[in-house]
Amino acid sequence: MPEWLIPLIPAAPLLACLITAMAGPRLLKQNSHWPCWLGVGVSFVLSLGLLISLITTSEPSSSIHVYDWLLIGLADSPDLHVPIALHIDSLTGIMLVTVTLVGMLVSVYSVGYMHNDPSYWRFFVWIALFIFSMTLLLLAGNFLLLYVAWELVGICSYLLIGFWYQKPEAAAAGKKAFLVNRVGDFGFALGVFLIWKTFGTLDYSFILDPGNLTETSQTTITLICLLLLAGAVGKSAQFPLHVWLPDAMEGPTPVSALIHAATMVTAGVYLVARCTPLFLLSPTAQMVILTVGGITALMAALTALTQNDLKRVLAYSTVSQLGYMFVGLGIGSQAAIVAGMFHLFTHAFFKALLFLGAGSVMHAMGGVIDMTRFSGLRHRMKVTHVTFAIGAATLAGFPLLSGFWSKDAILGALYTAAGANTGSLQYGCLLLFWIMTFTAFLTAFYIFRAYFMTFWGPLSLPEEAGEHTHESPRAMTAPLIILAVASVFVGSLLGPTRLFHSWLSKSISDSLFDQNISSAHHWTPILLSIAAAFLGILVAGFMYGRKSLIPEKLARSMRMLHQISYHKFYLDEIYQALFVGPLQVICWGCRGADWLLDSLVDCVARIPLGFGKLTSTMQNGLVQLYALWMIGVTALLLWVMIVLRG
């Protein structure tokens, strides 16, 4: 593929964004989706061509220099040289295809979902800008360009989550996402500064070269990794910075699908995978990744068990699956890292399918998404029902579907790591393996709980849906069918054949890993994964597939545990008490101090003003009054002198 075409991958959606922003309100109006379609479509075609060329070429990676962005210091030996450079390897190619394909399908779906919105044109402006930011993030060849694209993604998420800013909930969700991500991004920025101070450059080609890392101290490497990890934890919604993602459901459903499936939340996973040479040199950072991923996966799955909002169930599912990916990256073997990225790849399709299916349900229910207010929709929405069932089965890890292959690969890598280590590390890996297996059971249970509550049982519709509820239009169902086919066959084509492993391993050098650790498949994790999926589906069907009082009885008998799960482990309340509340008190104190200082300044200004008004009465132009004032003042002075002398 010609090098000059590669910069067009981010440039095409950026051009679409600019055209829609300028022409959309007056010229395009309800046709404002066309520039976005064309821009994202061109980006997808070029990304696919790039991936094919990367598969057929023997070069593991390459870099394209566009132009010099920053040049500080002498031209011959600058203190800081940051070019606009694009880094190309198999990881970039796979991620680009995933992002642009899902982005294209979401933009098609949005036409049917957003057609009556008065800000139709503005929606596609933000979507195109979002795709541009994400593709630039993936193509960045240095950490500064990566950071700029990283922040652009954060700004776009704020604009899209708070798209319906007239709603207080949407505005609050947008601000929450922006502020929580700033916590992680602050650590990321410090990490970028430390990288420059340590290596004198920000280019991937130098920093991620294992030969250039041998002279760097272990402490510095660990600190860099932990700072970069802070940014990844925030962007990929990992514990304890995951609280923003479920609230992001206040945005339009296509936005939820875009953010949760293959774009923003995967940026943190991509960052850790990109910086594999750094993280492999820090066992501490790897342990933190494993711990954070395990806690996130389990906690989010437990929270999803009791949620009645369909989109919120899917949101916590995303958080849990991202925890799976972090566990894969934290194991530290080549097979585990590939498994984590493979799960990211398959997750993009079935999670986009589930969110768009939820949007189809919401569209038919008049905006209602509370699963307790409707049921039996399989009779009215056959396409949505079948495709949602496929997405749910894929997420649950049903055998031979995409989610089965990728999730099993992570469990297998974790099981292998437990066998390859000794002592406390072995027991830790075994404990995490059983936690992940239990989480797989919870995943199958809560997603099929949502499926049975929505589509099974007697037909029940909310008042907002009206009497003539029907299937969504073709613009919405066509992407569902495409994503359902991808969810079924992508894993089956790439999993058993290990094609994904061979593609991605080109960007991850074999020399970085311990070759004594076998990546062979074990039957134990496979059988346990299958058993967990089937058991979760059966239990959910028994409890929610028909009218049953078992859920209510369990909720009453385990009231405390139910409340903890329903209230999301009270993390929002804890953060409110520990951080938000004290900061608000400090802000109110600063506001009071500001008012006091302003009042003092005003008083100082009023004194000469009052004195001036008083003395202005003397300036009336009457000579007789001037003489009287002079006599009076003279007499007063004489009296004061006499008193002082006496």
C-alpha positions as CSV (number, residue, x, y, z in Angstrom):
1,M,0.0,0.0,0.0
2,P,1.5,3.4,-0.9
3,E,2.7,5.4,2.1
4,W,1.0,8.6,0.9
5,L,-2.4,7.0,1.4
6,I,-1.9,6.2,5.1
7,P,-2.3,9.8,6.4
8,L,-5.7,9.8,4.7
9,I,-7.0,7.3,7.3
10,P,-7.3,10.0,9.9
11,A,-7.6,12.9,7.4
12,A,-10.8,11.5,5.8
13,P,-13.1,11.7,8.9
14,L,-11.5,15.0,9.9
15,L,-12.5,16.4,6.5
16,A,-16.0,15.0,6.9
17,C,-16.2,16.7,10.3
18,L,-15.2,20.1,8.8
19,I,-17.6,19.8,5.9
20,T,-20.5,18.8,8.1
21,A,-19.8,21.6,10.6
22,M,-19.8,24.2,7.9
23,A,-22.5,23.0,5.6
24,G,-24.7,20.9,7.8
25,P,-26.9,23.5,9.5
26,R,-28.0,25.2,6.3
27,L,-27.2,23.0,3.3
28,L,-27.1,19.4,4.4
29,K,-29.6,19.4,7.3
30,Q,-31.1,15.8,7.3
31,N,-28.5,14.6,4.9
32,S,-25.7,15.5,7.2
33,H,-24.7,11.9,7.6
34,W,-23.3,11.6,4.1
35,P,-19.9,13.3,4.7
36,C,-19.5,11.1,7.8
37,W,-20.4,8.0,5.9
38,L,-18.0,8.8,3.1
39,G,-15.2,9.9,5.5
40,V,-15.4,6.9,7.8
41,G,-16.0,4.5,4.8
42,V,-12.8,5.8,3.1
43,S,-10.9,5.4,6.4
44,F,-12.2,1.8,6.7
45,V,-11.3,0.8,3.2
46,L,-7.8,2.3,3.6
47,S,-7.4,0.6,7.0
48,L,-8.4,-2.8,5.5
49,G,-5.9,-2.3,2.6
50,L,-3.2,-1.4,5.2
51,L,-3.9,-4.6,7.2
52,I,-3.8,-6.8,4.1
53,S,-0.4,-5.2,3.1
54,L,0.9,-5.8,6.6
55,I,-0.1,-9.4,6.5
56,T,1.6,-10.0,3.2
57,T,4.8,-8.1,4.0
58,S,7.7,-9.3,6.0
59,E,8.5,-6.0,7.7
60,P,7.4,-6.0,11.3
61,S,6.9,-2.3,11.6
62,S,7.6,1.0,9.8
63,S,7.3,4.7,10.4
64,I,6.1,7.5,8.1
65,H,7.4,11.0,8.7
66,V,4.8,13.6,7.7
67,Y,6.5,16.9,9.0
68,D,8.4,18.3,11.9
69,W,6.0,19.5,14.5
70,L,8.2,20.7,17.4
71,L,11.9,21.6,17.1
72,I,13.3,23.2,20.3
73,G,17.0,24.0,20.5
74,L,19.7,23.9,17.9
75,A,18.8,22.4,14.5
76,D,21.7,20.0,14.6
77,S,21.2,18.8,18.2
78,P,17.7,19.9,19.3
79,D,16.7,19.5,23.0
80,L,13.2,18.3,21.9
81,H,12.3,17.1,18.4
82,V,8.7,15.9,17.9
83,P,7.7,15.1,14.4
84,I,4.2,14.2,13.1
85,A,5.1,10.6,12.5
86,L,2.8,7.6,11.9
87,H,3.8,4.2,13.4
88,I,2.6,1.2,11.3
89,D,2.6,-2.4,12.5
90,S,0.2,-5.3,12.8
91,L,-1.3,-4.0,16.1
92,T,-2.0,-0.7,14.4
93,G,-3.6,-2.4,11.4
94,I,-5.9,-4.7,13.5
95,M,-7.0,-1.8,15.7
96,L,-7.7,0.5,12.8
97,V,-9.9,-2.0,11.0
98,T,-11.8,-2.7,14.2
99,V,-12.4,1.0,15.0
100,T,-13.3,2.1,11.5
101,L,-15.6,-0.9,10.8
102,V,-17.5,-0.4,14.0
103,G,-17.6,3.3,13.5
104,M,-19.0,2.9,10.0
105,L,-21.8,0.5,11.2
106,V,-22.6,2.8,14.1
107,S,-22.9,5.9,11.7
108,V,-25.3,3.9,9.5
109,Y,-27.3,2.8,12.5
110,S,-27.5,6.4,13.7
111,V,-29.4,7.6,10.7
112,G,-32.5,5.6,11.8
113,Y,-32.0,6.3,15.5
114,M,-31.3,10.1,15.3
115,H,-33.5,11.1,12.4
116,N,-35.9,13.2,14.4
117,D,-33.2,15.0,16.5
118,P,-33.0,18.8,15.9
119,S,-29.2,18.6,16.3
120,Y,-28.9,15.9,13.7
121,W,-26.0,17.6,11.9
122,R,-24.1,18.3,15.1
123,F,-24.2,14.6,16.1
124,F,-22.4,13.5,12.9
125,V,-19.8,16.3,13.4
126,W,-18.9,14.8,16.8
127,I,-18.9,11.3,15.4
128,A,-16.5,12.1,12.6
129,L,-14.3,14.1,15.0
130,F,-14.3,11.1,17.4
131,I,-13.2,8.6,14.6
132,F,-10.5,11.1,13.5
133,S,-9.2,11.3,17.1
134,M,-9.2,7.5,17.6
135,T,-7.4,6.8,14.3
136,L,-4.8,9.4,15.1
137,L,-4.3,7.8,18.5
138,L,-3.7,4.5,16.9
139,L,-1.3,5.8,14.2
140,A,0.7,8.1,16.5
141,G,4.4,7.4,16.3
142,N,5.4,9.2,19.5
143,F,4.1,9.8,22.9
144,L,3.3,13.5,22.5
145,L,1.1,12.9,19.4
146,L,-0.5,10.0,21.3
147,Y,-1.2,12.3,24.2
148,V,-2.8,15.0,22.0
149,A,-5.0,12.4,20.3
150,W,-5.8,10.9,23.7
151,E,-7.1,14.2,25.0
152,L,-9.1,14.8,21.8
153,V,-10.8,11.4,22.4
154,G,-11.6,12.6,25.9
155,I,-13.1,15.9,24.6
156,C,-15.2,14.1,22.0
157,S,-16.5,11.7,24.6
158,Y,-17.6,14.7,26.7
159,L,-19.4,16.2,23.7
160,L,-21.1,12.9,22.8
161,I,-22.1,11.7,26.2
162,G,-23.5,15.2,27.0
163,F,-25.0,15.5,23.5
164,W,-28.5,16.0,25.0
165,Y,-27.2,18.7,27.3
166,Q,-30.7,19.9,28.0
167,K,-31.2,16.9,30.2
168,P,-29.5,17.4,33.6
169,E,-28.5,13.7,33.8
170,A,-26.7,13.9,30.4
171,A,-24.9,17.1,31.3
172,A,-23.8,15.6,34.6
173,A,-22.7,12.4,33.0
174,G,-20.5,14.3,30.4
175,K,-18.9,16.3,33.2
176,K,-18.3,13.2,35.3
177,A,-16.6,11.3,32.4
178,F,-14.4,14.3,31.6
179,L,-13.3,14.9,35.2
180,V,-12.7,11.3,36.1
181,N,-10.6,10.8,33.0
182,R,-8.6,13.9,33.9
183,V,-7.4,12.1,37.1
184,G,-5.9,9.3,35.0
185,D,-4.7,11.7,32.2
186,F,-2.8,13.7,34.8
187,G,-0.7,10.6,35.6
188,F,-0.4,9.9,31.8
189,A,1.0,13.4,31.3
190,L,3.5,13.0,34.1
191,G,4.6,9.7,32.5
192,V,5.2,11.4,29.1
193,F,7.3,14.1,30.9
194,L,9.3,11.4,32.7
195,I,9.9,9.5,29.4
196,W,11.3,12.6,27.8
197,K,13.5,13.3,30.8
198,T,14.8,9.7,30.9
199,F,15.3,9.0,27.2
200,G,15.6,12.5,25.7
201,T,13.0,11.6,23.0
202,L,9.4,10.6,22.7
203,D,9.6,8.4,19.6
204,Y,8.3,4.8,19.9
205,S,11.2,3.5,17.7
206,F,13.7,4.4,20.4
207,I,11.8,4.1,23.6
208,L,10.2,0.7,22.9
209,D,13.5,-0.8,21.6
210,P,14.5,-3.4,24.2
211,G,18.2,-2.6,23.5
212,N,17.6,1.0,24.7
213,L,15.9,0.0,27.9
214,T,18.7,-2.1,29.5
215,E,20.6,0.9,30.9
216,T,17.5,2.5,32.5
217,S,17.0,1.8,36.2
218,Q,14.3,-0.5,37.4
219,T,12.7,2.1,39.6
220,T,12.4,4.6,36.7
221,I,10.9,2.0,34.4
222,T,8.3,1.0,37.1
223,L,7.4,4.7,37.7
224,I,6.9,5.3,34.0
225,C,4.7,2.2,33.7
226,L,2.6,3.1,36.7
227,L,2.1,6.7,35.4
228,L,1.1,5.4,31.9
229,L,-1.1,2.8,33.6
230,A,-3.0,5.6,35.4
231,G,-4.1,7.0,32.1
232,A,-5.0,3.5,30.8
233,V,-7.1,2.8,34.0
234,G,-9.0,6.1,33.5
235,K,-9.7,5.7,29.8
236,S,-10.5,2.0,29.9
237,A,-12.7,2.4,33.0
238,Q,-10.8,0.1,35.4
239,F,-11.2,0.1,39.2
240,P,-11.2,2.6,40.8
241,L,-11.8,5.0,37.9
242,H,-14.6,3.0,36.3
243,V,-17.5,5.0,37.8
244,W,-17.8,7.3,34.7
245,L,-18.6,4.6,32.2
246,P,-22.1,3.4,33.4
247,D,-23.3,7.0,33.6
248,A,-22.2,7.5,30.0
249,M,-25.4,5.7,29.1
250,E,-27.2,9.0,29.2
251,G,-25.8,9.8,25.8
252,P,-27.5,8.5,22.6
253,T,-27.3,4.7,22.2
254,P,-25.1,4.9,19.1
255,V,-22.6,6.8,21.2
256,S,-22.7,4.1,23.9
257,A,-22.0,1.5,21.2
258,L,-19.1,3.5,19.8
259,I,-17.5,4.3,23.2
260,H,-18.1,0.8,24.7
261,A,-17.2,-1.4,21.8
262,A,-14.1,-0.4,19.9
263,T,-13.0,3.1,20.5
264,M,-12.5,5.1,23.7
265,V,-12.5,2.3,26.3
266,T,-10.1,0.2,24.3
267,A,-7.5,3.1,24.2
268,G,-6.1,2.1,27.6
269,V,-5.8,-1.5,26.6
270,Y,-4.0,-0.4,23.4
271,L,-1.6,1.8,25.3
272,V,-0.6,-1.1,27.6
273,A,-0.2,-3.4,24.6
274,R,1.8,-0.8,22.7
275,C,4.2,-0.3,25.6
276,T,4.7,-4.1,26.2
277,P,8.6,-3.8,26.2
278,L,8.3,-1.3,29.1
279,F,5.8,-3.2,31.1
280,L,7.6,-6.5,30.8
281,L,10.6,-4.9,32.6
282,S,8.5,-4.1,35.6
283,P,7.0,-7.0,37.6
284,T,5.4,-4.5,39.9
285,A,3.5,-2.9,37.1
286,Q,2.4,-6.3,35.8
287,M,1.1,-7.3,39.2
288,V,-0.8,-4.0,39.4
289,I,-2.4,-4.7,36.0
290,L,-3.4,-8.2,37.1
291,T,-4.9,-7.0,40.4
292,V,-6.7,-4.1,38.8
293,G,-8.1,-6.3,36.0
294,G,-9.2,-9.1,38.3
295,I,-11.0,-6.7,40.8
296,T,-12.6,-4.8,37.9
297,A,-13.9,-7.9,36.2
298,L,-15.4,-9.4,39.3
299,M,-16.8,-6.2,40.8
300,A,-18.5,-5.1,37.5
301,A,-20.0,-8.6,37.0
302,L,-21.5,-8.6,40.5
303,T,-22.9,-5.1,39.9
304,A,-24.5,-6.1,36.6
305,L,-26.5,-8.9,38.3
306,T,-29.1,-6.5,39.9
307,Q,-29.4,-3.7,37.4
308,N,-32.7,-3.2,35.6
309,D,-31.6,-0.7,33.0
310,L,-30.6,-2.7,29.9
311,K,-28.0,-0.2,28.8
312,R,-26.5,-0.1,32.3
313,V,-26.2,-3.9,32.4
314,L,-24.3,-3.7,29.1
315,A,-22.2,-0.9,30.5
316,Y,-21.0,-3.0,33.5
317,S,-20.5,-5.9,31.1
318,T,-18.1,-3.7,29.2
319,V,-16.2,-2.8,32.4
320,S,-16.0,-6.5,33.3
321,Q,-14.7,-7.5,29.9
322,L,-12.1,-4.8,29.9
323,G,-10.9,-6.3,33.2
324,Y,-10.5,-9.6,31.3
325,M,-8.3,-7.8,28.7
326,F,-6.2,-6.2,31.5
327,V,-5.7,-9.7,33.1
328,G,-4.5,-11.0,29.7
329,L,-2.0,-8.1,29.3
330,G,-0.8,-8.4,32.9
331,I,0.1,-12.1,32.7
332,G,3.2,-11.2,30.7
333,S,3.5,-14.0,28.2
334,Q,3.2,-13.6,24.5
335,A,0.2,-15.9,24.3
336,A,-1.6,-13.9,27.1
337,I,-1.0,-10.5,25.5
338,V,-2.3,-11.8,22.1
339,A,-5.3,-13.3,23.9
340,G,-6.1,-10.0,25.6
341,M,-6.0,-8.2,22.2
342,F,-7.9,-11.0,20.6
343,H,-10.7,-10.5,23.2
344,L,-10.6,-6.8,22.4
345,F,-11.1,-7.6,18.7
346,T,-14.0,-10.0,19.2
347,H,-15.6,-7.9,22.0
348,A,-15.9,-4.9,19.6
349,F,-18.3,-6.8,17.4
350,F,-20.6,-8.5,19.9
351,K,-20.7,-5.6,22.3
352,A,-21.6,-3.1,19.5
353,L,-24.3,-5.6,18.5
354,L,-25.7,-5.7,22.0
355,F,-25.7,-1.9,22.5
356,L,-27.3,-1.4,19.1
357,G,-29.8,-4.1,19.9
358,A,-30.6,-2.2,23.2
359,G,-31.0,0.9,21.1
360,S,-33.5,-0.8,18.9
361,V,-35.5,-1.9,21.9
362,M,-35.3,1.6,23.3
363,H,-36.5,3.1,20.0
364,A,-39.5,0.7,19.9
365,M,-40.3,1.4,23.6
366,G,-40.5,5.1,23.2
367,G,-37.3,5.8,25.0
368,V,-38.0,3.4,27.9
369,I,-35.0,1.1,28.8
370,D,-36.1,-0.3,32.2
371,M,-36.5,-4.0,31.8
372,T,-39.2,-4.3,34.5
373,R,-41.5,-2.2,32.3
374,F,-41.6,-4.5,29.2
375,S,-41.3,-8.2,28.2
376,G,-42.1,-10.6,25.5
377,L,-40.7,-8.4,22.7
378,R,-39.6,-11.5,20.6
379,H,-43.2,-11.4,19.1
380,R,-42.8,-7.9,17.8
381,M,-39.1,-7.5,17.2
382,K,-37.8,-10.7,15.5
383,V,-34.6,-9.3,14.0
384,T,-33.6,-7.5,17.2
385,H,-34.5,-10.6,19.2
386,V,-32.4,-13.1,17.2
387,T,-29.4,-10.8,16.8
388,F,-29.5,-9.8,20.5
389,A,-29.6,-13.6,21.4
390,I,-26.5,-14.1,19.3
391,G,-24.7,-11.3,21.0
392,A,-25.7,-12.5,24.4
393,A,-24.5,-16.1,23.6
394,T,-21.2,-14.7,22.3
395,L,-20.6,-12.6,25.4
396,A,-21.5,-15.6,27.6
397,G,-18.7,-17.6,25.9
398,F,-21.0,-20.1,24.2
399,P,-18.9,-22.8,22.4
400,L,-17.6,-22.0,19.0
401,L,-18.7,-18.3,19.0
402,S,-16.2,-15.5,19.0
403,G,-16.4,-14.8,22.7
404,F,-15.6,-18.4,23.5
405,W,-12.3,-18.4,21.7
406,S,-11.0,-15.1,23.0
407,K,-12.1,-15.6,26.6
408,D,-10.9,-19.2,26.7
409,A,-7.5,-18.0,25.4
410,I,-7.2,-15.6,28.4
411,L,-8.2,-18.3,30.9
412,G,-5.8,-20.8,29.2
413,A,-2.9,-18.3,29.4
414,L,-3.7,-17.6,33.1
415,Y,-3.8,-21.4,33.8
416,T,-0.5,-21.9,32.0
417,A,1.1,-19.0,34.0
418,A,0.0,-20.7,37.2
419,G,1.7,-23.9,36.2
420,A,4.9,-22.1,35.1
421,N,5.4,-20.2,38.3
422,T,6.1,-21.3,41.9
423,G,5.4,-20.1,45.4
424,S,3.0,-17.2,46.1
425,L,2.9,-16.2,42.4
426,Q,1.6,-19.6,41.5
427,Y,-1.1,-19.4,44.1
428,G,-2.0,-15.9,43.1
429,C,-2.4,-17.0,39.4
430,L,-4.5,-19.9,40.5
431,L,-6.7,-17.7,42.6
432,L,-7.1,-15.3,39.8
433,F,-7.9,-18.1,37.4
434,W,-10.8,-19.3,39.6
435,I,-12.0,-15.7,40.0
436,M,-12.1,-15.2,36.2
437,T,-13.9,-18.6,35.8
438,F,-16.5,-17.5,38.3
439,T,-16.8,-14.2,36.6
440,A,-17.5,-16.1,33.3
441,F,-20.4,-17.8,35.0
442,L,-21.7,-14.4,36.3
443,T,-21.4,-13.0,32.8
444,A,-23.5,-15.7,31.2
445,F,-26.1,-15.3,34.0
446,Y,-26.5,-11.5,33.9
447,I,-26.6,-11.2,30.1
448,F,-29.2,-13.9,29.7
449,R,-31.1,-12.5,32.6
450,A,-31.4,-9.3,30.5
451,Y,-32.2,-11.3,27.4
452,F,-35.1,-13.3,29.1
453,M,-36.5,-10.2,30.9
454,T,-36.6,-8.3,27.6
455,F,-37.7,-10.8,25.0
456,W,-39.5,-13.7,26.9
457,G,-42.6,-13.9,29.0
458,P,-46.0,-12.4,28.1
459,L,-46.0,-9.4,25.9
460,S,-46.0,-6.2,28.0
461,L,-45.4,-2.7,26.7
462,P,-45.0,0.7,28.5
463,E,-47.4,3.5,27.7
464,E,-44.7,5.4,25.9
465,A,-44.4,2.6,23.2
466,G,-48.0,2.9,22.0
467,E,-50.2,0.1,20.7
468,H,-48.4,-0.5,17.4
469,T,-44.9,-1.4,18.5
470,H,-42.9,-2.8,15.5
471,E,-39.4,-3.7,14.4
472,S,-36.8,-0.9,13.9
473,P,-36.2,0.4,10.3
474,R,-33.7,-1.2,8.0
475,A,-31.1,1.4,8.7
476,M,-31.0,0.1,12.2
477,T,-31.5,-3.7,11.6
478,A,-28.9,-4.0,8.8
479,P,-25.9,-3.2,11.1
480,L,-27.4,-5.7,13.7
481,I,-27.3,-8.5,11.1
482,I,-23.8,-7.6,9.9
483,L,-22.5,-7.5,13.5
484,A,-24.3,-10.8,14.4
485,V,-22.6,-12.6,11.5
486,A,-19.2,-11.1,12.6
487,S,-19.9,-12.2,16.2
488,V,-20.5,-15.8,15.0
489,F,-17.7,-16.3,12.5
490,V,-14.8,-13.9,13.4
491,G,-13.7,-16.0,16.3
492,S,-14.3,-19.3,14.5
493,L,-12.1,-18.2,11.7
494,L,-9.3,-16.7,13.7
495,G,-9.3,-18.6,17.0
496,P,-8.7,-22.3,16.0
497,T,-6.4,-21.4,13.1
498,R,-4.3,-19.0,15.3
499,L,-4.2,-16.5,12.4
500,F,-4.7,-13.6,14.9
501,H,-1.7,-14.8,16.9
502,S,0.5,-15.0,13.8
503,W,-0.6,-11.5,12.7
504,L,-0.2,-9.8,16.0
505,S,3.1,-11.5,17.0
506,K,4.8,-9.5,14.2
507,S,4.6,-6.4,16.4
508,I,5.5,-8.2,19.6
509,S,9.1,-9.6,19.5
510,D,9.6,-13.2,20.6
511,S,12.8,-12.1,22.3
512,L,10.9,-10.2,25.0
513,F,9.3,-13.4,26.5
514,D,10.4,-16.5,28.3
515,Q,10.3,-19.1,25.7
516,N,10.2,-21.9,28.3
517,I,6.5,-21.0,29.1
518,S,4.4,-23.1,26.8
519,S,1.3,-21.6,25.1
520,A,-0.3,-25.0,24.5
521,H,-4.0,-25.3,25.1
522,H,-5.2,-27.1,28.2
523,W,-8.5,-28.9,28.5
524,T,-9.1,-27.8,32.1
525,P,-9.8,-24.1,31.4
526,I,-11.7,-25.0,28.2
527,L,-14.1,-27.4,30.0
528,L,-14.5,-25.0,33.0
529,S,-15.3,-22.1,30.6
530,I,-17.9,-24.2,28.8
531,A,-19.4,-25.4,32.1
532,A,-19.6,-21.8,33.4
533,A,-21.3,-20.6,30.2
534,F,-23.9,-23.4,30.2
535,L,-24.6,-23.1,33.9
536,G,-25.1,-19.4,33.8
537,I,-27.5,-19.7,30.9
538,L,-29.5,-22.5,32.5
539,V,-29.8,-20.6,35.9
540,A,-30.9,-17.4,34.1
541,G,-33.4,-19.3,32.1
542,F,-34.8,-21.1,35.1
543,M,-35.2,-17.8,37.1
544,Y,-36.2,-15.4,34.4
545,G,-37.4,-17.5,31.4
546,R,-40.8,-17.9,33.0
547,K,-42.8,-16.2,35.6
548,S,-41.0,-17.0,38.9
549,L,-40.8,-15.6,42.4
550,I,-37.3,-16.9,42.9
551,P,-35.5,-13.5,42.1
552,E,-37.7,-11.6,44.6
553,K,-37.2,-14.3,47.3
554,L,-33.4,-14.2,46.8
555,A,-33.3,-10.4,46.9
556,R,-35.2,-10.4,50.2
557,S,-33.1,-13.2,51.8
558,M,-29.8,-11.6,50.7
559,R,-31.0,-8.0,51.1
560,M,-27.7,-6.5,52.2
561,L,-25.7,-8.2,49.3
562,H,-28.5,-7.2,46.9
563,Q,-28.3,-3.6,48.0
564,I,-24.5,-3.5,47.7
565,S,-24.7,-4.8,44.2
566,Y,-27.7,-2.6,43.2
567,H,-26.0,0.5,44.5
568,K,-22.7,-0.3,42.7
569,F,-20.8,-1.0,45.9
570,Y,-21.6,2.5,47.0
571,L,-18.5,3.8,45.2
572,D,-20.3,7.0,44.0
573,E,-21.3,7.7,47.6
574,I,-17.8,7.0,48.9
575,Y,-16.2,9.3,46.3
576,Q,-18.8,11.9,47.1
577,A,-17.9,11.8,50.8
578,L,-14.1,11.5,50.4
579,F,-13.4,13.7,47.4
580,V,-16.3,15.6,45.9
581,G,-17.8,16.8,49.2
582,P,-14.6,18.1,50.7
583,L,-13.6,19.7,47.4
584,Q,-17.0,21.4,47.2
585,V,-16.5,22.7,50.8
586,I,-13.1,24.1,49.8
587,C,-14.7,25.7,46.7
588,W,-17.4,27.3,48.8
589,G,-14.7,28.5,51.2
590,C,-12.7,30.0,48.3
591,R,-15.9,31.6,47.0
592,G,-16.5,33.2,50.4
593,A,-12.9,34.4,50.7
594,D,-13.3,35.8,47.2
595,W,-16.4,37.6,48.2
596,L,-14.7,39.0,51.3
597,L,-11.7,40.2,49.3
598,D,-14.0,41.8,46.7
599,S,-15.9,43.5,49.5
600,L,-12.7,44.9,51.0
601,V,-11.6,46.2,47.7
602,D,-15.0,47.8,47.1
603,C,-14.8,49.5,50.5
604,V,-11.4,50.9,49.8
605,A,-12.8,52.2,46.5
606,R,-15.9,53.7,48.2
607,I,-13.9,55.7,50.8
608,P,-12.3,58.2,48.3
609,L,-15.5,58.0,46.3
610,G,-17.6,59.2,49.3
611,F,-15.0,61.8,50.2
612,G,-15.1,63.1,46.6
613,K,-18.9,63.3,46.7
614,L,-18.7,65.2,50.0
615,T,-16.2,67.7,48.8
616,S,-18.0,68.1,45.5
617,T,-20.7,70.0,47.3
618,M,-18.1,72.8,47.8
619,Q,-17.6,73.2,44.1
620,N,-20.9,75.0,43.3
621,G,-19.5,78.3,41.8
622,L,-20.7,80.6,44.7
623,V,-17.9,82.9,45.8
624,Q,-19.7,83.7,49.0
625,L,-19.8,80.1,50.0
626,Y,-16.1,79.7,49.2
627,A,-15.3,82.6,51.6
628,L,-17.5,81.1,54.3
629,W,-15.7,77.8,54.0
630,M,-12.3,79.6,54.2
631,I,-13.4,81.5,57.3
632,G,-14.8,78.4,58.9
633,V,-11.7,76.3,58.2
634,T,-9.5,79.1,59.5
635,A,-11.5,79.4,62.7
636,L,-11.4,75.6,63.2
637,L,-7.6,75.6,62.8
638,L,-7.2,78.5,65.2
639,W,-9.4,76.7,67.8
640,V,-7.4,73.5,67.4
641,M,-4.1,75.4,67.9
642,I,-5.4,77.2,71.0
643,V,-6.6,73.9,72.5
644,L,-3.3,72.2,71.8
645,R,-1.3,75.1,73.4
646,G,-3.6,75.2,76.5
